């Protein structure tokens, strides 16, 4: 199944939490910090949302920093994806 977001929605997949520290200490699941960095998988076309024109500034493949809350979680074929509004994206990660 392929997801095609509508309007200003973005489909993302969160990056996995680190299981070890830089010094090699293995972390338990409860001690792992939940990442807020995600990869953009699909982007809606933009358009008018609530009477305001929205241009999409993210593209599939971008790494972004997300708000902690405000996304919709869905599970497809055993994988977890999130759908969020573009306005819930705080920044692009550039390397």
Kinemage of the C-alpha trace (Angstrom):
@kinemage 1
@onewidth
@group {chain A} dominant
@subgroup {mainchain}
@vectorlist {calphas} color= white
{ca unk a 1} P 0.000 0.000 0.000
{ca unk a 2} L 1.248 3.484 -0.833
{ca unk a 3} L 0.267 6.583 1.166
{ca unk a 4} L -0.458 9.795 -0.702
{ca unk a 5} L -0.977 12.672 1.729
{ca unk a 6} L -3.500 15.424 1.005
{ca unk a 7} L -3.210 19.222 1.303
{ca unk a 8} L -0.392 20.201 3.721
{ca unk a 9} L 0.079 16.734 5.209
{ca unk a 10} L 3.446 14.939 5.295
{ca unk a 11} L 4.146 11.209 5.827
{ca unk a 12} L 7.254 10.623 7.941
{ca unk a 13} L 9.122 7.769 9.571
{ca unk a 14} L 10.879 8.452 12.849
{ca unk a 15} L 14.531 7.462 13.177
{ca unk a 16} L 15.355 4.644 15.577
{ca unk a 17} L 16.657 5.466 19.062
{ca unk a 18} L 20.324 4.807 19.760
{ca unk a 19} L 20.858 1.561 21.654
{ca unk a 20} L 24.376 2.409 22.814
{ca unk a 21} L 26.084 5.592 23.902
{ca unk a 22} L 29.156 6.981 22.137
{ca unk a 23} L 31.288 5.405 24.865
{ca unk a 24} L 29.742 1.955 24.235
{ca unk a 25} L 27.286 1.677 27.126
{ca unk a 26} L 24.187 -0.310 26.132
{ca unk a 27} L 20.951 1.480 27.044
{ca unk a 28} L 17.758 -0.209 28.172
{ca unk a 29} L 14.589 0.663 26.270
{ca unk a 30} L 13.380 2.939 29.074
{ca unk a 31} L 16.684 4.877 29.136
{ca unk a 32} L 16.759 5.509 25.392
{ca unk a 33} L 15.911 9.059 24.417
{ca unk a 34} L 13.115 9.175 21.878
{ca unk a 35} L 14.417 10.862 18.709
{ca unk a 36} L 12.554 13.748 17.153
{ca unk a 37} L 14.354 13.432 13.824
{ca unk a 38} L 12.410 11.821 10.995
{ca unk a 39} L 12.677 11.151 7.269
{ca unk a 40} L 10.034 12.608 4.970
{ca unk a 41} L 8.541 9.822 2.824
{ca unk a 42} L 5.701 11.620 1.022
{ca unk a 43} L 4.412 15.188 0.768
{ca unk a 44} L 0.958 16.513 -0.056
{ca unk a 45} L 0.437 19.043 -2.852
{ca unk a 46} L -0.161 22.049 -0.587
{ca unk a 47} L -2.918 24.405 -1.707
{ca unk a 48} L -5.381 26.308 0.432
{ca unk a 49} L -5.770 25.241 4.057
{ca unk a 50} L -8.133 27.202 6.318
{ca unk a 51} L -8.251 29.967 3.693
{ca unk a 52} L -4.462 30.387 3.565
{ca unk a 53} L -2.234 29.307 0.674
{ca unk a 54} L 0.317 26.699 1.794
{ca unk a 55} L 3.427 25.967 -0.266
{ca unk a 56} L 5.249 22.763 0.548
{ca unk a 57} L 8.892 23.375 1.455
{ca unk a 58} L 9.875 19.808 2.384
{ca unk a 59} L 10.474 16.985 -0.087
{ca unk a 60} L 10.675 13.209 0.179
{ca unk a 61} L 14.117 12.256 1.473
{ca unk a 62} L 14.516 15.327 3.705
{ca unk a 63} L 15.493 14.732 7.345
{ca unk a 64} L 13.462 16.945 9.646
{ca unk a 65} L 12.989 17.757 13.333
{ca unk a 66} L 9.414 17.238 14.497
{ca unk a 67} L 7.272 18.469 17.358
{ca unk a 68} L 6.837 15.792 20.026
{ca unk a 69} L 3.051 15.780 19.769
{ca unk a 70} L 0.469 16.484 17.095
{ca unk a 71} L 1.006 13.594 14.687
{ca unk a 72} L -1.243 10.710 13.692
{ca unk a 73} L 0.364 7.283 13.975
{ca unk a 74} L -0.579 4.541 11.521
{ca unk a 75} L 0.710 1.007 11.067
{ca unk a 76} L 0.983 -0.527 7.597
{ca unk a 77} L 2.486 -3.963 6.963
{ca unk a 78} L 4.021 -3.959 10.439
{ca unk a 79} L 5.772 -0.582 10.000
{ca unk a 80} L 4.835 2.552 11.933
{ca unk a 81} L 4.440 5.829 10.038
{ca unk a 82} L 3.354 9.267 11.182
{ca unk a 83} L 1.222 11.808 9.345
{ca unk a 84} L 1.662 15.442 10.345
{ca unk a 85} L 0.982 18.908 9.016
{ca unk a 86} L 3.934 20.658 7.470
{ca unk a 87} L 3.581 23.308 10.202
{ca unk a 88} L 4.507 20.620 12.787
{ca unk a 89} L 7.970 20.380 11.228
{ca unk a 90} L 10.354 22.615 13.139
{ca unk a 91} L 13.508 22.421 10.975
{ca unk a 92} L 15.338 20.564 8.219
{ca unk a 93} L 18.495 18.653 9.159
{ca unk a 94} L 21.299 19.451 6.735
{ca unk a 95} L 24.655 17.725 6.779
